[in-house]
Amino acid sequence: KVVVFPSRTVAIENALRLFSPHLAIVDEHLTRNLPRKWLTSLAIETAENGLSDDVVTVIEAPRQSDLMIELIKRLKPQVVVTGIAHFEAVTSSAFVQLLDATREIGSRLFLDISDHFELSSLPGTIGVLKYLSGTPLPSHAAIVCGLVKNQVYSDLEVAFVISEEEAILKALSKTVEILEGNTSLISQYYYGCIFHELLSFQLTDRHPHLERSEKLSVEVIGFATSAISVLSNAELSISDDGYPLVRMDVDQWFLPVPSPVKAAIFESFARQNMTESEIDVTPCIKQFVQTEYGFPTDSGTEFIFSDCSQALFSKLVLCCIQEGGTMCFPAGSNGNYVSVAKFLKANTVHIPTNSERGFKLTEDILIKVLETMKKPWVYISGPTINPTGLLYSNQEMENILSACARFGARVVIDTSFSGLEFEYEGWGGWNLGSCLSKISSSGNPSFCVSLLGGLSLKLLTGALKFAFLALNEPILIEAFHSFPGLSKPHCTDKYTIKKLLSLREQKGGLLDVAMEQIRILENRAKCLKE
């Protein structure tokens, strides 16, 4: 069985976060995109701070199996992540030796075969796969494979993890959903088509079926305590209740995808040799946030893109942790974001809200909470409030931001749930630039506002996800980039989004379709109230 991830880097980082080992040995070719603070010297870490339960310490190691095994025996890590050198990949002997070495000390092994896995009608021999044809994976081992050898779309990657341990598969599935959202469905479908076509060339019964030996169980490190708590309580599409179907409607919608969207997606895959200007979405997104929310941007504003807003939010939570801050969530906030913060072991505080007022955050309650805290980070869902669908007025937002500025809070405004409102009479829209200009002169210098958002509701793109994050604070931008490994949209997604944003500015067309879908939602809401 397999679990799908946006990339090999994400798979490895999520696995390490799931287990939170005191010590992990990672192949030097695979550490480039891991958090920098993990890559510390064991001697320095032990001498200065000691090994905390909340710290993952990673030691880089050579890819050569004999040297890796020597390190494993001497250091006794709880997790080992490694690839196999090309000269060792043809046979399974190096893999078997790694399995034996990690089993002896009770270490989990994640073996990466990405560099040897070719999507070709004449693939080379991979010793690990030959081994798996006759022998089940031991409980302490898993195979990681990133589809990195795509010669058509070099920036389109999907990865998968193979394991025969049901608990590991479920935990990894939940982990990627919490920290990354769902892996891009278009990317999965693209590779699914390639696999289907390649397998159609396979001659049936060409190789005799081998009888597999029994699986070996090994006592190894379990899941991190914080991970167990979050995975048990989060509302996810992966369910433990034994229901045979996987729910795909968690924070999703299934209204018909309009023809202009289908045409833009098709065109993005049909086009070849796209220029950089055709896939540069930054100017369009900058115009979008200024028009929709009045969000101020200048030459220092940095826009960061991903397939899903949860992936961007995860990195923001890591920035908060690095600063020693506390994430503040209004009661009633989206549970997925709260789960992200708890999984990553951030300090969290719930700000009381009133259900009778639609879970709106108010200035007076916010002040009472912030005056007792140091380095607060305030999460706000707006203009649309999740889960009630009410809207923050411009004045309400100005009052909230004024309170945050007074205490130097870092504010994350999440617009992901905005775009299909139908009860907006008298709202008047937002002008965040005007609000912030009134506050900036009197506020605490550490105060800043970041804008997080997604475009699937605004552009009616359905399964095509595209998220953005606008950062104005240089220190925060630097901190964000210290956590690499973000899964980013590939060129076809960018082309589609740019095309749809330009269509949205034209009269009729996409806006008319959006109004039609808003009316559908309004009618459904009325039916639910009856």
C-alpha positions as CSV (number, residue, x, y, z in Angstrom):
1,K,0.0,0.0,0.0
2,V,1.1,3.6,-0.6
3,V,0.6,7.1,0.7
4,V,0.9,10.0,-1.8
5,F,2.8,13.1,-1.0
6,P,3.4,16.4,-2.9
7,S,7.2,15.7,-3.1
8,R,9.9,13.5,-1.7
9,T,11.1,16.3,0.5
10,V,7.7,16.7,2.1
11,A,7.4,12.9,2.6
12,I,10.7,12.8,4.5
13,E,10.1,15.9,6.6
14,N,6.6,14.8,7.5
15,A,7.8,11.4,8.5
16,L,10.5,12.9,10.8
17,R,7.8,15.2,12.4
18,L,5.5,12.3,12.9
19,F,8.1,10.3,14.9
20,S,10.1,13.3,16.3
21,P,13.3,11.2,16.9
22,H,16.0,12.5,19.3
23,L,18.5,11.4,16.6
24,A,18.0,10.7,12.9
25,I,20.7,9.9,10.4
26,V,19.8,11.2,6.9
27,D,21.5,10.8,3.6
28,E,23.5,13.9,2.8
29,H,21.7,14.1,-0.6
30,L,18.4,14.4,1.2
31,T,19.1,17.0,3.9
32,R,19.1,20.1,1.6
33,N,15.5,21.0,2.2
34,L,15.1,19.9,5.8
35,P,14.7,22.7,8.5
36,R,18.1,24.1,9.2
37,K,17.8,23.9,12.9
38,W,17.6,20.1,12.7
39,L,21.0,19.9,11.0
40,T,23.1,20.5,14.2
41,S,26.1,18.8,15.5
42,L,25.1,16.1,18.1
43,A,28.1,17.1,20.3
44,I,27.2,20.8,20.4
45,E,23.5,20.1,20.9
46,T,24.1,17.7,23.8
47,A,26.7,20.0,25.5
48,E,24.7,23.2,25.2
49,N,21.1,22.2,25.5
50,G,20.7,18.5,25.9
51,L,18.4,16.5,23.7
52,S,14.9,17.8,24.3
53,D,11.7,15.8,23.4
54,D,10.7,18.6,21.1
55,V,14.0,18.7,19.1
56,V,14.8,16.6,16.0
57,T,18.5,16.2,15.6
58,V,19.7,15.2,12.1
59,I,23.2,14.0,11.3
60,E,24.2,13.9,7.6
61,A,25.7,10.7,6.4
62,P,27.2,9.4,3.2
63,R,25.1,7.4,0.8
64,Q,27.5,4.5,0.6
65,S,25.8,1.6,2.5
66,D,28.9,0.3,4.4
67,L,29.7,3.7,5.8
68,M,26.0,4.3,6.7
69,I,25.8,0.9,8.5
70,E,28.9,1.8,10.5
71,L,27.3,5.0,11.6
72,I,24.0,3.2,12.5
73,K,25.8,0.7,14.7
74,R,27.8,3.4,16.5
75,L,25.2,6.1,16.9
76,K,22.1,4.0,17.2
77,P,19.6,6.5,15.7
78,Q,15.9,6.1,16.1
79,V,15.2,6.9,12.4
80,V,17.4,6.4,9.3
81,V,16.6,8.0,6.0
82,T,18.9,7.1,3.1
83,G,19.2,6.4,-0.6
84,I,21.3,3.8,-2.3
85,A,24.3,4.5,-4.5
86,H,24.0,3.7,-8.2
87,F,26.5,0.9,-8.1
88,E,24.5,-0.7,-5.2
89,A,21.0,-0.3,-6.6
90,V,20.9,-3.2,-9.1
91,T,21.0,-5.9,-6.4
92,S,19.2,-6.0,-3.1
93,S,22.2,-6.9,-0.9
94,A,22.8,-3.3,0.3
95,F,19.1,-3.0,1.1
96,V,19.1,-6.2,3.1
97,Q,22.2,-5.1,5.0
98,L,20.5,-1.8,5.9
99,L,17.4,-3.7,7.0
100,D,19.5,-6.0,9.3
101,A,21.5,-3.1,10.8
102,T,18.4,-1.0,11.6
103,R,16.4,-4.1,12.9
104,E,19.2,-5.0,15.3
105,I,19.1,-1.6,17.1
106,G,15.3,-1.0,16.7
107,S,15.6,1.9,14.2
108,R,13.0,2.9,11.6
109,L,14.3,2.8,8.0
110,F,13.1,5.0,5.2
111,L,14.8,4.0,2.0
112,D,14.7,6.4,-1.0
113,I,14.7,4.9,-4.5
114,S,13.8,8.1,-6.4
115,D,17.0,8.4,-8.3
116,H,16.7,4.9,-9.7
117,F,12.9,4.9,-10.5
118,E,12.3,5.6,-14.2
119,L,8.9,6.1,-15.8
120,S,10.0,4.3,-18.9
121,S,8.8,1.3,-21.0
122,L,12.3,-0.1,-20.5
123,P,13.1,0.7,-16.9
124,G,16.3,-0.4,-15.3
125,T,16.5,-3.1,-12.6
126,I,16.0,-1.9,-9.1
127,G,17.2,-4.4,-6.5
128,V,14.8,-3.1,-3.8
129,L,11.7,-3.8,-6.0
130,K,13.0,-7.2,-6.9
131,Y,13.4,-7.9,-3.2
132,L,9.8,-6.8,-2.5
133,S,8.4,-9.2,-5.1
134,G,9.4,-12.1,-2.9
135,T,9.7,-10.7,0.6
136,P,7.4,-8.4,2.5
137,L,8.7,-5.2,4.0
138,P,9.6,-5.6,7.7
139,S,7.4,-3.5,10.0
140,H,10.3,-1.0,10.7
141,A,11.0,-0.2,7.0
142,A,9.3,1.9,4.4
143,I,10.2,2.9,0.8
144,V,10.2,6.5,-0.4
145,C,10.0,7.3,-4.1
146,G,9.7,10.8,-5.6
147,L,8.8,10.9,-9.3
148,V,11.7,13.3,-10.0
149,K,12.7,12.1,-13.5
150,N,9.9,13.8,-15.4
151,Q,11.3,15.0,-18.7
152,V,8.0,16.7,-19.8
153,Y,7.3,18.8,-16.7
154,S,10.4,19.0,-14.6
155,D,8.7,21.0,-11.9
156,L,5.8,18.6,-11.5
157,E,6.6,16.1,-8.7
158,V,4.6,13.6,-6.7
159,A,6.0,11.1,-4.2
160,F,4.8,8.0,-2.5
161,V,5.7,6.0,0.5
162,I,5.4,2.2,0.4
163,S,4.8,0.3,3.7
164,E,3.1,-2.9,4.8
165,E,2.4,-1.5,8.3
166,E,-1.2,-0.3,8.4
167,A,-0.7,2.0,11.4
168,I,2.2,3.8,9.6
169,L,0.1,4.2,6.4
170,K,-2.8,5.7,8.3
171,A,-0.6,8.0,10.3
172,L,1.3,9.3,7.3
173,S,-1.9,9.8,5.4
174,K,-3.3,11.9,8.2
175,T,0.0,13.8,8.7
176,V,0.2,14.9,5.0
177,E,-3.5,16.0,5.1
178,I,-2.9,18.1,8.3
179,L,0.4,19.7,7.3
180,E,0.0,20.0,3.5
181,G,-3.7,19.6,2.6
182,N,-4.4,17.2,-0.2
183,T,-1.7,16.4,-2.8
184,S,-2.6,18.2,-6.1
185,L,-5.2,16.0,-7.7
186,I,-4.2,17.1,-11.2
187,S,-0.6,16.0,-10.5
188,Q,-1.8,12.7,-9.2
189,Y,-4.0,12.2,-12.3
190,Y,-1.1,13.2,-14.6
191,Y,1.1,10.5,-13.2
192,G,-1.8,8.1,-12.9
193,C,-2.2,8.3,-16.7
194,I,1.5,7.7,-17.3
195,F,1.5,4.6,-15.0
196,H,-1.7,3.3,-16.7
197,E,-0.2,3.7,-20.2
198,L,3.2,2.1,-19.2
199,L,1.4,-0.9,-17.5
200,S,-0.7,-1.5,-20.6
201,F,2.5,-2.6,-22.3
202,Q,3.2,-5.2,-19.7
203,L,3.0,-8.8,-20.8
204,T,0.8,-10.7,-18.4
205,D,2.2,-13.7,-16.6
206,R,5.6,-12.9,-17.9
207,H,7.2,-13.4,-14.5
208,P,6.1,-16.2,-12.2
209,H,4.5,-15.2,-8.9
210,L,6.8,-15.7,-6.0
211,E,5.6,-16.9,-2.7
212,R,6.4,-14.2,-0.1
213,S,7.8,-15.0,3.2
214,E,6.2,-13.9,6.5
215,K,6.6,-10.3,7.6
216,L,9.0,-9.6,10.4
217,S,8.0,-7.3,13.3
218,V,10.5,-5.1,15.1
219,E,10.1,-2.9,18.2
220,V,10.9,0.6,17.2
221,I,10.2,4.3,18.0
222,G,6.5,5.1,18.0
223,F,4.7,8.3,17.0
224,A,5.3,11.6,18.8
225,T,2.9,12.3,21.7
226,S,1.7,15.5,20.1
227,A,1.1,13.7,16.8
228,I,-1.0,11.0,18.5
229,S,-3.2,13.5,20.1
230,V,-3.8,15.5,16.9
231,L,-4.2,12.5,14.6
232,S,-6.8,11.1,17.0
233,N,-9.0,14.2,17.2
234,A,-8.6,16.0,13.8
235,E,-11.5,16.0,11.4
236,L,-9.9,14.4,8.3
237,S,-11.0,12.6,5.2
238,I,-9.0,9.6,6.4
239,S,-11.3,7.9,8.9
240,D,-10.6,5.1,11.5
241,D,-14.2,4.0,11.7
242,G,-13.8,1.2,9.1
243,Y,-16.0,3.0,6.6
244,P,-14.8,1.7,3.2
245,L,-15.1,5.0,1.3
246,V,-12.6,7.9,1.7
247,R,-14.4,11.2,2.3
248,M,-13.3,13.9,-0.1
249,D,-15.6,16.6,1.0
250,V,-13.7,17.9,4.1
251,D,-13.6,21.6,3.5
252,Q,-14.3,21.0,-0.2
253,W,-17.1,21.8,-2.6
254,F,-18.6,20.0,-5.5
255,L,-20.3,22.6,-7.7
256,P,-19.9,22.1,-11.4
257,V,-16.6,23.4,-12.9
258,P,-17.4,26.1,-15.4
259,S,-16.4,25.8,-19.1
260,P,-13.9,28.7,-19.0
261,V,-12.0,26.9,-16.2
262,K,-11.9,23.6,-18.1
263,A,-10.7,25.5,-21.2
264,A,-7.9,27.2,-19.3
265,I,-6.7,24.0,-17.7
266,F,-6.7,22.2,-21.1
267,E,-4.8,25.1,-22.7
268,S,-2.2,25.0,-20.0
269,F,-1.4,21.3,-20.7
270,A,-1.7,21.8,-24.5
271,R,0.7,24.7,-24.6
272,Q,4.5,24.1,-25.0
273,N,7.5,26.3,-24.4
274,M,5.6,28.8,-22.2
275,T,7.6,31.9,-21.5
276,E,8.4,33.1,-18.0
277,S,6.0,36.0,-18.4
278,E,3.1,33.7,-19.2
279,I,3.4,31.8,-15.9
280,D,4.4,34.8,-13.7
281,V,1.3,35.1,-11.5
282,T,2.8,37.6,-9.0
283,P,1.5,40.8,-10.8
284,C,-2.0,39.3,-11.1
285,I,-2.1,38.2,-7.5
286,K,-0.8,41.6,-6.4
287,Q,-3.6,43.3,-8.3
288,F,-6.1,40.8,-6.9
289,V,-5.3,41.4,-3.2
290,Q,-5.3,45.2,-3.8
291,T,-8.7,45.1,-5.5
292,E,-10.4,42.6,-3.3
293,Y,-9.0,43.6,0.1
294,G,-7.1,46.8,-0.3
295,F,-4.0,45.0,0.9
296,P,-1.0,47.3,0.6
297,T,2.0,46.0,-1.4
298,D,5.3,47.5,-2.4
299,S,8.7,46.4,-3.7
300,G,9.4,44.8,-0.3
301,T,6.3,42.6,-0.4
302,E,7.0,39.0,-1.2
303,F,4.4,36.6,-2.6
304,I,4.9,32.9,-2.0
305,F,2.7,30.3,-3.7
306,S,1.8,26.7,-3.0
307,D,-0.8,24.1,-3.9
308,C,-2.7,24.4,-0.6
309,S,-3.0,27.1,2.0
310,Q,-2.4,24.6,4.8
311,A,1.2,24.1,3.5
312,L,1.8,27.9,3.7
313,F,0.2,28.1,7.2
314,S,2.4,25.2,8.4
315,K,5.5,27.3,7.6
316,L,4.0,30.3,9.3
317,V,3.5,28.3,12.5
318,L,7.1,27.2,12.3
319,C,8.1,30.9,12.1
320,C,5.9,31.6,15.2
321,I,7.6,28.7,17.1
322,Q,11.1,30.0,16.0
323,E,10.2,33.4,17.4
324,G,8.9,31.9,20.7
325,G,5.4,33.2,19.9
326,T,2.0,31.9,20.7
327,M,-0.7,31.2,18.0
328,C,-4.0,32.7,19.0
329,F,-7.1,31.2,17.4
330,P,-10.6,32.7,17.8
331,A,-13.0,30.0,19.1
332,G,-14.8,28.5,16.1
333,S,-11.8,28.8,13.8
334,N,-11.1,26.1,11.2
335,G,-10.0,23.0,13.1
336,N,-7.5,22.0,10.4
337,Y,-5.4,25.1,11.2
338,V,-5.6,24.5,14.9
339,S,-4.5,20.9,14.3
340,V,-1.5,22.2,12.3
341,A,-0.3,24.3,15.2
342,K,-0.8,21.5,17.8
343,F,1.0,18.9,15.6
344,L,4.0,21.2,15.2
345,K,4.0,21.7,19.0
346,A,3.3,25.4,18.9
347,N,2.0,27.2,21.9
348,T,-1.7,27.9,21.3
349,V,-4.4,30.0,22.9
350,H,-8.1,30.1,22.1
351,I,-9.7,33.5,22.1
352,P,-13.3,33.4,23.3
353,T,-16.0,34.3,20.8
354,N,-19.8,34.3,21.1
355,S,-21.9,32.0,18.9
356,E,-24.7,34.6,19.0
357,R,-22.5,37.1,17.3
358,G,-21.4,34.5,14.7
359,F,-18.1,33.7,16.3
360,K,-16.8,37.2,15.5
361,L,-13.6,38.3,17.1
362,T,-14.2,41.6,19.0
363,E,-11.7,44.3,20.1
364,D,-12.5,44.2,23.8
365,I,-12.1,40.4,24.2
366,L,-8.9,40.5,22.1
367,I,-7.3,43.1,24.3
368,K,-8.0,41.0,27.4
369,V,-6.2,38.1,25.9
370,L,-3.3,39.9,24.3
371,E,-2.4,42.0,27.4
372,T,-1.4,38.7,29.2
373,M,0.8,37.4,26.4
374,K,4.2,37.9,24.9
375,K,4.9,37.6,21.1
376,P,1.3,36.8,20.1
377,W,0.4,35.6,16.6
378,V,-3.3,36.2,15.8
379,Y,-5.1,34.1,13.2
380,I,-8.2,35.7,11.7
381,S,-10.5,34.2,9.1
382,G,-11.9,37.0,7.0
383,P,-13.6,38.7,5.4
384,T,-15.7,35.5,5.6
385,I,-15.8,34.1,9.1
386,N,-15.5,30.3,9.3
387,P,-17.8,28.5,10.0
388,T,-20.7,30.9,10.1
389,G,-20.2,32.7,6.8
390,L,-20.7,36.2,8.3
391,L,-18.5,39.1,7.2
392,Y,-16.2,41.4,9.1
393,S,-16.9,45.0,8.2
394,N,-14.0,47.3,7.4
395,Q,-14.5,49.1,10.7
396,E,-14.6,45.9,12.7
397,M,-11.3,44.9,11.0
398,E,-9.8,48.2,11.8
399,N,-10.7,47.8,15.4
400,I,-9.2,44.3,15.6
401,L,-6.0,45.4,13.9
402,S,-5.7,48.4,16.2
403,A,-5.8,46.1,19.2
404,C,-3.2,43.8,17.6
405,A,-0.9,46.7,16.8
406,R,-1.1,47.9,20.4
407,F,0.4,44.7,21.6
408,G,2.8,44.1,18.7
409,A,0.9,41.0,17.4
410,R,1.7,39.4,14.1
411,V,-1.6,39.0,12.3
412,V,-2.4,36.3,9.8
413,I,-5.5,37.1,7.8
414,D,-6.8,34.0,6.1
415,T,-9.0,34.7,3.1
416,S,-9.2,31.1,1.9
417,F,-12.9,30.7,2.9
418,S,-14.0,33.9,1.1
419,G,-15.3,34.2,-2.4
420,L,-18.8,32.8,-2.6
421,E,-20.7,35.0,0.0
422,F,-24.4,35.7,-0.7
423,E,-25.3,37.8,2.4
424,Y,-23.2,40.8,1.7
425,E,-25.7,43.7,1.4
426,G,-24.3,46.8,3.1
427,W,-20.9,45.2,3.6
428,G,-18.9,47.7,1.6
429,G,-15.7,45.7,1.2
430,W,-12.3,46.0,2.8
431,N,-9.6,48.6,2.6
432,L,-6.8,47.2,4.6
433,G,-4.3,49.7,3.3
434,S,-6.3,52.6,4.8
435,C,-6.7,50.7,8.1
436,L,-3.0,50.0,8.4
437,S,-1.9,53.5,7.4
438,K,-3.9,54.8,10.4
439,I,-2.3,52.3,12.7
440,S,1.3,52.1,11.6
441,S,2.5,55.3,13.2
442,S,1.1,54.4,16.7
443,G,1.5,50.7,16.7
444,N,4.2,48.4,18.2
445,P,7.1,47.9,15.7
446,S,6.8,44.1,15.8
447,F,3.2,44.4,14.5
448,C,2.7,43.2,10.9
449,V,-0.1,41.7,8.8
450,S,0.3,38.8,6.5
451,L,-2.4,37.8,4.0
452,L,-3.0,34.1,3.3
453,G,-5.5,33.0,0.7
454,G,-6.6,30.5,-1.9
455,L,-8.2,31.0,-5.3
456,S,-10.4,27.9,-5.7
457,L,-13.5,29.7,-4.5
458,K,-12.9,33.0,-6.2
459,L,-12.1,31.3,-9.6
460,L,-14.3,28.3,-9.2
461,T,-11.4,25.9,-10.0
462,G,-12.7,23.0,-8.1
463,A,-9.9,20.4,-7.8
464,L,-7.3,22.8,-9.0
465,K,-5.8,24.3,-5.9
466,F,-3.7,27.4,-5.7
467,A,-2.7,29.3,-2.6
468,F,-0.8,32.4,-1.9
469,L,0.9,34.2,1.0
470,A,1.8,37.9,1.0
471,L,4.5,38.9,3.5
472,N,5.6,42.5,4.2
473,E,7.9,42.0,7.2
474,P,11.6,41.4,6.2
475,I,12.3,39.4,9.4
476,L,9.3,37.2,8.7
477,I,10.3,36.7,5.1
478,E,13.8,35.6,6.1
479,A,12.3,33.2,8.8
480,F,9.9,31.7,6.3
481,H,12.6,30.9,3.9
482,S,14.6,29.2,6.6
483,F,12.0,26.4,6.3
484,P,12.5,25.0,2.8
485,G,10.6,22.1,1.3
486,L,7.4,23.9,0.4
487,S,5.5,22.2,-2.4
488,K,4.9,24.7,-5.1
489,P,2.5,24.8,-8.1
490,H,3.9,23.8,-11.4
491,C,3.9,25.9,-14.5
492,T,0.5,24.6,-15.9
493,D,-1.2,25.6,-12.7
494,K,0.3,29.1,-12.8
495,Y,-0.7,29.5,-16.5
496,T,-4.3,28.5,-15.7
497,I,-4.5,30.8,-12.7
498,K,-3.1,33.8,-14.6
499,K,-5.6,33.1,-17.5
500,L,-8.5,32.9,-15.1
501,L,-7.6,36.0,-13.2
502,S,-7.5,38.0,-16.4
503,L,-10.9,36.5,-17.4
504,R,-12.3,37.6,-14.0
505,E,-11.5,41.2,-14.7
506,Q,-13.6,41.1,-17.8
507,K,-17.4,41.7,-17.7
508,G,-19.6,38.7,-17.8
509,G,-18.0,35.3,-18.3
510,L,-16.5,34.0,-15.1
511,L,-18.2,36.5,-12.9
512,D,-21.6,35.6,-14.3
513,V,-20.9,31.9,-13.5
514,A,-19.8,32.8,-10.0
515,M,-23.0,34.7,-9.4
516,E,-25.0,31.6,-10.6
517,Q,-23.1,29.4,-8.2
518,I,-23.6,31.8,-5.4
519,R,-27.4,31.6,-6.0
520,I,-27.2,27.8,-5.8
521,L,-25.5,28.1,-2.4
522,E,-28.0,30.6,-1.2
523,N,-30.9,28.3,-2.1
524,R,-29.2,25.4,-0.4
525,A,-28.7,27.5,2.7
526,K,-32.4,28.5,2.8
527,C,-33.4,24.8,2.5
528,L,-31.1,23.9,5.4
529,K,-32.8,26.6,7.6
530,E,-36.3,25.4,6.8
